[in-house]
Amino acid sequence: MATPKGFARAIIVITTVTAAVMELIDTSIVNVALNDMSGSLGVNIEDISWVITAYAIANVIIIPLTGFLAEYFGRKNYYIASMIIFTIASYMCAQSTSLVEIIAWRFIQGVGGGALLSTSQAILFDAFEPKDRPMASGLFGMGLVLGPTLGPTLGGYIIDHASWPLIFMINIPIGIIATLLSFYFIDKKEGEGENKKSIHIDYTGILLLMAGIGCLQYVLERGESEDWFNSDIIRVCSIIAAVGLVSFIIYELNIKSPAVNLRVLGNRNLAFTTIFTFVAGFGLFTSVFVYPVLAQRVLGFTAYETGNSLLLPTLAAVIMMPIIGRTMSKGMSPIPFVVTGFSLFAIYSILSASVSPDVGKWDFFFPLLLRAIGISMCQLPLINQAVAGLAPKDYAAGISLNNMIRQLGGAFGIAMANNYVANRYAQHRSDLVSMMPNGSPILTERLNAISQGIISRSGDVAGATNKAYTILNSTVERQAYYLSYLDTFRLIAIFFVLVIPLVAFLRVKKKSATEIAASMKAAAEAH
């Protein structure tokens, strides 16, 4: 297959990066719309959060299977079909009038979206000569970093100026244009989709993966809201996840043509790289979750202000991605990038854990800049390191597992953050209340001051005391949540600091330009 040039290649770059960014935006854009969606559909916030859970479960199931599905159906066919599925599901999400309906379509959207992200990068890499693929990796990395950050900003703007269905409807014109451009400008690979009869379909492995990973993702996403093991459904899903994953591992290690090649984890380098990837996913997703909640619940930022405060520092990572790609293409070891990136992320977490409650949105700029640079220095090097020491035929399997681990790290991080914040909130609230027992001079003085302020503004003498108690209670709650989120940032920093010494177990293999290009292409096909 000839490498496209000029206008054709520009169209492919724009199409694939836009499709990937569109998918990534949808992972976070709904986060700022949950309140509006719950009110519109007449459900509570816990129920509507299923739109996040359903999408995440679909993503984590489809990611390790994209390589097999693209080979079976043909990459171009699979890519276009996934884009159509994503676009139609987006429209149906916007038209949904019930909770069950929007959850079902959101799951289908996640199935199409997970494939979009994976296949876009492989198609983009095929549009470049091997020597230019590090630059392609940088271009795609820009989208990977920018997409999740654009979500809250765009979602906040839409919620402020329109209604929540628009967060799904904006995908429609983009999806239609991208589908048409893909049909006319993306070429099929030689023999693509023509060897179905020779491909063994591992139905048992796929079903075990779906049961194990799907239930595990559900437990991680919904555990906190369902009160963990006090819930029958959490207990049942935990059992299914444990049995399904153990059975999946045993079965896949003992058949000739597994859906997911777990044997590559016997490579020490890949095994330790997955630990770094897990922690990277943990930090990336948890920080995107904790910071916006802190900003809006405690600091009083609007959704749009929160998104803007995240967006500008992230542009630094967008700029750095092509530079890192070029540097690595010259054979520089990925390990210094990984160590520096993890160190910067730990520093970001420590700085975020020391902010004052009256901080302004631009006071977060420098810590968020460190976070953005840290992320950019981890992404490509970890992909490269995952395949160091693997045979070329195992590149796709290694990267596929690595990406699944990143997704699970994010789910684990959010679940842990939810539980940790709840526990720390209870402890901090108890501590704060104990400092102001009933009848204490401090409590009496504070209540009197608040009551006098209410009376001077409203003249409501009779209700001033009750209102003063309500205001004081809100202040205590806000302070308890504030301290809890700072504790969570410290926890993130601990994870990053503890994992850095494990670089001693990573092996660095000097690669030729051809090997680097091959590994990056495999990363694209399995991402």
Residue, then its C-alpha position, 0 to 999 in steps of 0.5 A: m500500500a503506497t503512503p499517501k502524500g500531500f492533500a490526501r495525507a493532510i485529510i487523513v491526519i485531520t480525520t483520525v486525530t479529530a475522531a480520536v479527540m471526539e471520542l476522548i472528549d466524550t469520556s469527560i464532557v458528561n461529567v459537568a452535565l450530570n446535574d442538568m441531565s438528572g433534573s431533565l430525566g427525573v432521576n438522582i445524581e447517583d443514577i445518572s452517573w451510570v452514563i459514565t459507568a456504562y461508557a467506561i465498561a464498554n471501553v475497557i472491554i473493547i480495547p483489548l479486542t480491537g486488534f482481533l476485530a480489525e483483523y477479522f472485519g478489515r481495519k477500514n471496514y471496522y473503523i468506518a462501522s465504529m464511527i457510524i455506531f458512535t455517531i448514531a449512538s450519540y444522536m440516540c443519547a441526545q434523544s433519550t427520555s429515560l435513564v435506561e434508554i440513555i445508559a443503553w445508548r451510552f454503552i453502545q457509544g462506548v463500544g464504537g468509541g473504544a474502537l475509534l481511538s485504537t484504529s485511528q492511530a494505526i491508520l495515522f501511522d500508515a500515512f507516514e514513512p517509518k522515519d516520520r512515524p515518531m512525528a505521527s506519534g507526537l501529532f496523535g499524542m497531542g490529541l490524546v492529551l487535549g481531548p480529555t481536557l477539552g471535555p469539561t471546558l466544552g461541556g461547561y460552555i454548553i451547559d451555561h449557554a444551551s442544554w445537555p443534549l447538545i453535548f451529544m449532538i455536536n458529534i453528529p456533523i463531525g461523525i458524518i464528515a469523518t465517515l465520508l472522508s474515511f471512506y474516500f481517502i483511507d485505503k484498505k491494507e492488502g488482504e484486509g478482511e479477506n482471511k476470516k476463515s483462517i482466523h480462530i475466534d476465541y469465543t470462550g476467552i472473549l466471554l470470560l474477558m467481558a464477564g471479568i473485566g466488565c464486572l470489575q469495572y462496574v465494582l470500581e465505578r459503582g462501589e462507593s455509591e452502592d456502599w461496597f460489599n453491603s450491596d448484593i449486586i457489588r458482592v455478586c459482581s465481585i465474585i463474577a469478576a474474580v472467577g471470570l478473570v482467573s478463568f480467563i487467565i488460565y484459559e488464555l494461557n492454555i490455548k493455541s490462539p487466544a483472544v488476548n496473548l497473556r504469555v507476553l507478560g512473562n517478559r520482565n520488562l513488560a510486567f514492570t512497565t504495566i505497573f508504571t502504566f497502572v500508576a500513570g492511569f491512576g494519577l491521570f484519571t484521579s487528578v482529572f476527577v479530584y481537581p474539578v470536584l475540588a474546584q466546583r464543590v469547595l472553591g466555587f468555580t463554575a464548570y466553564e471556569t474549571g475547564n478553562s483552568l485545565l485547558l491552558p496548562t494542557l497546551a504545554a503538553v500538546i506542544m511537547m508531544p512532537i518534541i518527545g516523539r522526535t527525541m525518542s526517534k533518535g534513540m534516546s532511552p525512555i527511562p529518563f522521560v518516565v522518571t522525570g514525568f513521574s517526579l513532576f506528577a508527584i510535585y504537582s500532587i504535593l503542590s495541589a495538596s497545599v493550596s489555601p481555601d481562598v485560592g483563585k483559579w489561576d493560582f493552579f496554573f503552575p501545578l497544572l502545568l507540571r501535571a501536563i508536562g509530566i503526562s506528556m513525558c510519560q505517554l510515549p515513553l511508556i508505550n515504547q518501553a512496553v515493547a522493549g525486549l518483545a519480539p515484533k510479533d508480540y508488540a500488538a499484544g504487549i501494547s494492548l495489555n498495557n492500554m487495558i491496564r491504564q484504563l483499569g488504573g484509572a477506574f481503580g484510582i477514581a474508586m479509591a479517591n471516592n472511598y478515600v474522600a468519603n472516609r477522610y471527610a467523616q474524620h475531618r468533620s468529626d475533628l472540626v465539630s469536636m473543636m466546637p462543642n455545644g456551649s463552648p465560647i468559640l461556638t457561641e461567639r461564632l453563632n452570635a457573629i453570624s446571627q448579628g450579620i443575618i439580622s442586620r441584613s434581613g431583620d429576621v430576629a426569630g430565624a437568625t439562630n437557625k440560619a446561623y447554625t445552617i451557615l456554620n454547618s455548611t462552613v464545616e462541611r466545606q472545610a471537611y471536604y477541602l481537607s479531604y481532597l488535599d489528603t487525596f492529592r497527597l495519596i496520589a503523590i505517594f503512589f508516584v514516589l513509591v513506583i519510581p525506584l522500580v525503574a531499576f527493573l526496566r531493561v533498555k534496549k538500543k533500537s534502530a530507527t526501523e525498530i522504533a518505527a515498528s514499535m510505535k506502529a504496533a502501539a498504534e494498532a493496539h492502543 
